[in-house]
Amino acid sequence: MTTAALDELAGPLGGQLQDRLAGAIAEAERLLGIEGGPQDGSELERLRRMIAALDERVEAAEPGDAVTAVADQRAALDRLHARFETRFHALDDVRHAIGRLRALTSPGEMLARAPAGLCRASRFERVLLSLTGDGRLTAEAVHLGEARAIERELLAGLQAGPIRLEHPLIETELLRRRRATIVDGADLNPRVDRRLVDTMGWTAYAAAPLVVGGHAIGMLHAGRAPEERLDVLDRDVLWEFTSLLAQAYESASLRRTLRHEREQTREFLEWLGARSGELMDAPIRLATMQRPAPAPVTDVGAPVAAARAGRDDRLVFEGLLTRRELDVLRLLAEGGSNRRIAEALVISEGTVKFHVNSILRKLRVSNRAEAVSRYLRLLGMRAP
């Protein structure tokens, strides 16, 4: 047993297994009369010390029953070692599968590929991932191994009839208790969803909730051919995969949120830079304490009359739009796209979008066509 193998107990199931191992070592030390405890070396060192003590006692014992007993114990130890190696490699394969899913940047794509990833990393042949919502469990992605040709049809059928999360359904209890389980005799169990079992062709399956940020957002179902039974290792593999998938999904969601916030911050800084440039280029005007009140925005007659008298659109929209917004509106009226406007004004498309939204709000219109129509109407012209 290597140190790397002992590190296998660091996963989601490691706490219980490590407690059991410590208890077994302490009991064996007591029976062999070996002094020492957790503070006297690691579990690996203590195991080696006990094996050495047993070998010494066997060599000193008379041949006969003791030799047979030792042979039996060594055979049992070999079986235990084989089981441990199988478990070690199975859980290691799961971690590699999750590592490949972590490379995906989209949380949705990560969930969509999770069933296929679990099948490739385990003995499962059919895996279904479902999401919770409105008291139902709705199929989201499925992988059927060699029967991939019918995956889309099968998924559509499951999506048409979501599972209602009601008592005494097994999935309802699993979501509440946050644990994995194996359901044997699923074709006869009254607590399973009959339509799910018939569609997936299971007589036994394993299920585990997908818990992200303290909330159960979904569930993974996994099974093999109808005649094959599932064991504890299958359950633990599914639980390990589901737990690590939840962590990877949460990380991907946080990264996407941070990217969105960064993009919004960048657009705001670009807008702020554009407005700062306008303020620096604007002429300085000295005004007395008393000045005439500006004409109300709703007074359309005065701007139209001014436009007909030959005054430019800047005078018409003074006090309503900034100089940059007026430039954007004028180019919109000429049929310019966001890209053409950005190139003409030497700004980014994100800044153009910001100015367009500001124009729509100030002119009290809902889209660009209405803004252009309002612009032309205020200038006393008729929109084409």
N, C-alpha and C positions, 0 to 999 in steps of 0.2 A: 504494500500500500504506500503510495507516494504522497508527498505534501500536496501536489496538485490535485490528487484524488480527494484528499480531505477538504480542499477548498470547494469541492462540489457541494458541500453542505452549506454554502453561503447563499443559496437561492431562496425563493419564496417558501419552500418546504424545509429549509435548513434548520430552523429553530427547533422544531419537534425532533428531527432526526439527531441533531447534536445533543439534545437533552437525553435521548434514549442511549446514545453511544456513551456519554459520560456516566450514566447510571450503570450500564453493563460493565464498563471498565472498572468502576469502583467496586462492584460486586465481585468481579473476578479477582481483583487485588485482595479483597478480604478473604476469599476462599483459599488463595494461594499463600496467604500470610505475607504479602508484599506491602511494605510500608511506603507511603507516598500519597500524593493527592493531586488535585488540579494545579497546585502551586509548584509541584515537583516535576517539571517537564511537561511537554505537550502530550496530547492524546497519542500521537504517533510514537513518541519515545516510550510511553507507558505500555503500549501494545507490544513493542519490541522486547521490553523488559519481561513481560509476562510470557511471551513465547520462549524466550531464553530459559526462564525458570522452569517451564513445562518440559523442555527438552532435557534439562539436567535431571529432572525427576524420572523421566522415562528411561534414561540411560542407567540410572541407579536401580531401577525396579527389576524384579525377577521376570523372565520371559513367561508368556502365557496370556492370561486375560488382559493384562495391561497393554501388551502389544496390539491385541485386537482392538481394544478401546482407543488406543492412539491412532490406529489406521482409520477407524470410523470417524474420529474427530478430524483427522486430516482430510478425509473425503468430504466431510461437511464443510470444512473451511474452504476447500477448493470450490465447492458449489456456491458458497457465499461470495467468494472472490469473483466467480464468473457472473453472478447476479449483479454485483457492484460494478464490474466493468461494463456490463450491458447498460446499466442505468447511467453510468458516467458518460458513455458515448452517445446514448439517446438524448440526454439533456444538453450535451455539447452540440449535437446537430441542431437542436432547437435554437440555441443561442446564435449559431451561424446563420440560420434562416432569418432570425430577427435582425441580425446585422445587415443582411441584404435589403430587408424592408426599410431599415433606417435610412438607406441611401436615397429613398424616394422623398421628394419635397412636398408632395400633395398628400394631406391626411386622408382624403377620400380614396385616392389611388392605393394608398397603403392598406386600407381595409379591403379594397376590391381584390388585391393580390394575396391577402393573408390566407385564404383557404388553400390555394395552390401551394403556397410556401409551407404550410403545415404538412400537407400530403407528401411533399418532396423530402421533408426532414423527419418523417415518422413512418409508422406502419399503418397509419390511417389511409383509407382509400376514398372516402367521401366526407367532405367537410362543408358545413353551411354556416355562414355568418349572418346574424340577424341584428337589427337595431330596435331599441325600445322607443315607444312614443304613444301617447294617448291610451295607455293601458293595453297596448298590443306589442307583439313581437313580429316585426316585418322583415322578411328575407331581403338581404342586401347583396350577397355574393355567394357563389357556390362553386365547388370543384368536385368533379365526379371521376377523376382518374381516366381510365380507358373509355368511359362513356361520355366524353366531353362533347360529343355531337349533340346531345340532348340537354346540355346545361342551360342554354337560353330559354328553351321551352319549359323546362322544369322550374327555373327561377321565376318565370312569369306566372306560372301556376301557383307557386307558393306566395308570391306577392299579391295575387288576387284574393287570397284568403288568409290574412294575418292571424297569428295565434293570439287569442284573448288571454291575458294574464289574470286568471281567476283561480280561486281555491277549488279543488286541491291539486292543481297542475304542478308537476315537479319543477318546471322552469320558474314558476312564481316563487317557490321556496328557495331555489338556488339564488335568484336575484336578491332575495331578502337576506339570506345567510352569507352571501358572497363566498361560495365554495364550489368546488368541482365534484362531480359524482359520476358513477357508472350506472346505467339503467339496463338491467338484464331482463329478458323476457318482455321486451318493449311491445311485442305484438299482442301480448295478453294483459299488460299492465293498464288498469283503468285510469291511472293518473297521467298518462301521456296523451299528447295530441295525436289522435288516430290518423288524421290526414297527413301530418308530417311524417309519421312512421311509414305509412303506405307509400308515400311519394319517394322517400329516400331509400326504401327497401331495407330497413333495419329490423333485426330482431334484438339487437343490443346496441347502445350508443353511449358515448361520454358527452357531458355538457359542462360548460364553465362560463360564468358571467364575465363580461368585459367591463372592468371598473376603472373609470378615468376621473381623476380629481375627486375621489370619494363618491362618485355617482355611477351607477350601473347603466351604461349606455347601450349595451347589447349583450349578445351571447354567441358562443361557438358550440356547434354540435359536430361530433366527429364519430365515424364508425368504419367498419370494414364489411366484407362480404357477409351475407346473412348467417352462414354456418360458423363463422369465427367468433369466439368469445373475446371479451376485453378483460384486461387485468389491471392491477394497481399501477403498474408502470405506464400503461396507456393514460390512465387518469392523471398521473403526475406530469407526464409529457404535455398533455393538453393544458393543465393548470399553469405550468411553467411558460408555455407559449403564450397563453392568454394574458398572463401577468406582464410579461415583457412587451407584448404587443400594445398593451394599454399605456405603458411608459413611453414607447416609441411614438404612439399616436399623440399623446399629450405634448411631447417635445416638438413634433412637427406642427401641431396647431399653434403652439406658442411662437415658433419661428415664423409662421405665416402671419400671425398678428403683428409681430415686430416689423416684418417687412412692410405691411400695410401702413403702420404708424410712421415708419421711416419715409415712405413715399408721400404721405400727407404732409409731414414736416418739411420735406424738400419743396413741395409745391407752395406751401405757405411762405417759405423763405424766398422763393423766386418771386412771388407776388409782393412780398415786403420789399425786396430789392427794387422791383419795378416802381412801386409807389414812392420809395425813397428817391429814386432818380427823378420822378416827376416833381417832387417837392423841391429838389435842388435846382431843377431847370425853371421852375415857376418864377415870374417876376415878383419882386417885393413891392407891395402896395401899402402906402400909409393912409390910414383912414381916421376920420374924426370919431369922437365918441358916439355921435348920432349919424346914422346913415339910413337911407330909405330901405324899407323892408322889401325883400325879393318877391317877385310875382309868384303866386301859388302855382304848384306843378300842374294842377288840373285846369288851369287857364290856357286852353289851346288856341284861342283866337289871337292873342297877342303874338306868340311865336310864328303863327302862320302869316299874319300881316307883316311881321318883320322880314320873314323869308321872301315874301312877294315884293317887298320894297328893296330887295337886293342884299340884305344882310346874310352872312354865312351861318352854317349850322352850329358853329361854336357859340354864337350869341343866342341861338334858339335853345340850346341845351345847357347854357351856363347855369350853375347852381344845382343841376340835376346829375350830369355825368362828368366824370373826370376826363382829362384830355386823352389819356390812354384808352379809356372805355369808349370815347367818341371815335377814336381811330379804329378800334375793333368793330364798332357798329357800322361805320362807313364801309369797311371792307366786307362786312356781312351783307350789306345792301348791294354790293357789287358781285355777290355770289361766291365769295371766298370761303374755302374750307378752313378747318382749324390749322392744317399744315401750311396752307398758303398764307394765312394771316400771320402765323408764327414766323414764317420766313420773311414776310414783308416788314414786320415790326422787330425782327431779330430777338424774339423771345421764345420760350418753350411752349409746346402745345398745352401742357398743364396750366401755364399762366393764362393762355387764351381761354381755356375752359373756365377758369376762375373769373375772368373779366366778363365772359358771356353770361354766367350765372348772376353776376352782380348787375349786369344790364337788364336782364329779365326781371329781376326783383325790383329795380328802380322804376322801370317802365310799366310794372304791374301787368306783365304778359306771361304766358306759360310756355312759349316756344320761340324759336328764332324767326319763323315766318311772321308771327305777330309782332315781334320786335322791329323787323324791317318795315312792315306795314305802318306801324306807329311812327317810325322814323320819317318815312316818306310823307305821311299825313301831316306831321308836325311842320314839315317844310313846305306844305302847300302843294305837294305833287301827288300824283295818283300812282299807286303801285301797279306794275305791269301785270 
